[in-house]
Amino acid sequence: YRMEEDLTQFSADEASSCISENVIRKHETDFQYVAKGRRGNKTCIRGRIDRYEAIEGKYAFVVDYKYSTDSSVRKLTDDEEGYVQGPLYLLGLKQELGLEPIGIQFLGLRNKITRVSKVLDGSLPTTSVAHAETLPERVFQNFLKQGLQRALNAVDKIHTGHIKVDPRDPDRCKHCNFRDLCRIAHNIDAAPCYLRWT
């Protein structure tokens, strides 16, 4: 019944939340666009956005649902080196619909409602987005560009065969569906170790 309770709590919380007037909410929206890497190679980026809010028909605010705990949701945005999801979603809406990106929110649903956001400074009323990190224009644009570049760099590495055995979060290894294929040796009763490759 835990999930049912979490969703009931979310429904009540969501009914009282509105980031701005004149908002159109869209759910389960697909996007696809082509981005060019440093070496000129083109990469097709596509995905599905849980929800976005088109504000005044000009601006895009993305909401991504996570059935995760508070600490797991916060970890997503704290990991700046590995963070690509928000920028790719926002740039997808800009490419597909011409909506100017102004922010993203990860919305955690497990145990309690957690909202962690990155928002362009001055784009929304300060009271409308709880726990938001507001970014100046230059920093926000860098956030978008760097996220895209990280994704393109990862694609380049895969294409050139550079696949380093270096998980971003080794604590997740014990829950990984692909551990039988991984080159990291594991002790079943302990944390992953890097003493040998298999």
Secondary structure as the mmCIF struct_conf table of DSSP 4:
data_model
#
loop_
_struct_conf.conf_type_id
_struct_conf.id
_struct_conf.beg_label_comp_id
_struct_conf.beg_label_asym_id
_struct_conf.beg_label_seq_id
_struct_conf.end_label_comp_id
_struct_conf.end_label_asym_id
_struct_conf.end_label_seq_id
HELX_RH_AL_P HELX_RH_AL_P1 ARG A 2 ALA A 15
TURN_TY1_P TURN_TY1_P1 SER A 16 SER A 16
BEND BEND1 ILE A 19 ILE A 19
BEND BEND2 GLU A 21 ASN A 22
STRN STRN1 VAL A 23 LYS A 36
TURN_TY1_P TURN_TY1_P2 ARG A 38 ARG A 39
BEND BEND3 GLY A 40 GLY A 40
STRN STRN2 LYS A 42 ILE A 55
TURN_TY1_P TURN_TY1_P3 GLU A 56 LYS A 58
STRN STRN3 TYR A 59 LYS A 66
HELX_RH_AL_P HELX_RH_AL_P2 ASP A 70 ASP A 78
HELX_RH_3T_P HELX_RH_3T_P1 GLU A 80 GLY A 82
HELX_RH_AL_P HELX_RH_AL_P3 GLN A 85 LEU A 97
HELX_LH_PP_P HELX_LH_PP_P1 LEU A 99 LEU A 99
STRN STRN4 GLU A 100 GLY A 108
BEND BEND4 ARG A 110 LYS A 112
STRN STRN5 THR A 114 LEU A 120
TURN_TY1_P TURN_TY1_P4 ASP A 121 GLY A 122
BEND BEND5 SER A 123 LEU A 124
TURN_TY1_P TURN_TY1_P5 THR A 126 SER A 128
BEND BEND6 VAL A 129 VAL A 129
TURN_TY1_P TURN_TY1_P6 ALA A 130 HIS A 131
STRN STRN6 ALA A 132 LEU A 135
HELX_RH_AL_P HELX_RH_AL_P4 GLU A 137 HIS A 159
TURN_TY1_P TURN_TY1_P7 THR A 160 GLY A 161
BEND BEND7 VAL A 165 VAL A 165
BEND BEND8 ARG A 168 ARG A 168
HELX_RH_3T_P HELX_RH_3T_P2 PRO A 170 HIS A 175
TURN_TY1_P TURN_TY1_P8 ASN A 177 LEU A 181
BEND BEND9 ARG A 183 ARG A 183
STRN STRN7 ILE A 184 ILE A 184
TURN_TY1_P TURN_TY1_P9 ILE A 188 ASP A 189
BEND BEND10 ALA A 190 ALA A 190
BEND BEND11 LEU A 195 LEU A 195
STRN STRN8 TRP A 197 TRP A 197
#
